Amino acid sequence: MITQDIVRKLWDEAGYGNLAIWENDTITVVPSDYCGETAGKKPLVILKPIPLVNQFEHLAFALNDEELLLKIEDAIRSAGGKVVRGPRV
């Protein structure tokens, strides 16, 4: 899973729901009142787009913000997931 791909998805889904990051490297949009379990499985983390990316005026700023990238990476890694940072553009 690539951190910048997650940021892009957060940006695209802001206002539509939260993102569930799963152990198999999939990302799904879940409602804001999601209970945290689907078919007996729990996601690694649930990321809330608005608090994470709404502070940025442009997607490019979010994609290159060290603090945001670290926050996402730390959350996923501390839950046992794997994430790598893609090249910055």
N, C-alpha and C positions, 0 to 999 in steps of 0.2 A: 504494500500500500504506500502511495506517495503522498506526502504531506500537502503539497500544492494541489493535488487532485481533490483532496478533502476540502481545502479552502475554497476551491472553485464550486464544489457541490454545496458547501455552506452558503456561499454567495447566491447561488441560483435558487436555493430553497428557503432563503430568509423570508419569513412571513407565511410559509406553507406548512411548516412543521419542524420537528427536530430530526437529527440524523442519528441513526443507530449504526454503530460500527460493529461488525460481527467477526467472530474468530476466523471465518473462512475468507476474510478480506472483502466482504461485500458491504455496501452501504445502502441502507434503506431509509426512506422518509417515514417517520412515525408521527402521530398526532402529539400535540403538546401535552395531552393528558395520558400518554402511553404508560401502561402499568409496568413496563420493563421486562416483559416476558412474552414470547410468541412460541406456541407449540412446545412449551416446556423448556425452551432455550432462552437464555438471557444474552443480550449484546455485551460486548466488552465495555463500551461506553456509549452514552447518549450525549451528543453535542448539540447545544442550542445556538442556532445560527445568529439570531439577532444580537445577543450580548457579545458574540465573538467577532462578527464582521461588520456590524452596523456602524461602528465608529469610523470606518474607512470610507473616504469619498469615492475611491475607485478600486476596482478589483486588483489592479497592479500594486497598489499600496499594501493591500492585505497579503498578497502573494509574497511580498518581500519584507514583511514585518517579522523581525527576529522573535519578538516576544510572543506573538500569536502562533508562529510555527512551533516554538518550544512548548507552549501551553498544550497544543494539540498532541504533539509527540509524547510529552510526558504523561498525559492522560491515557493514551493508548498503550504505551510501554508499561506503565504501572498496573494496567489491567491485564498484562500478559500478552499483548498484541505486538506485532512487528510493523514498523513504519520507517520509511527512509525519506530523506529530503531530496527532491529532484533539483536539477540545476536551476539557478535563478536566471531570469531573462531580463 
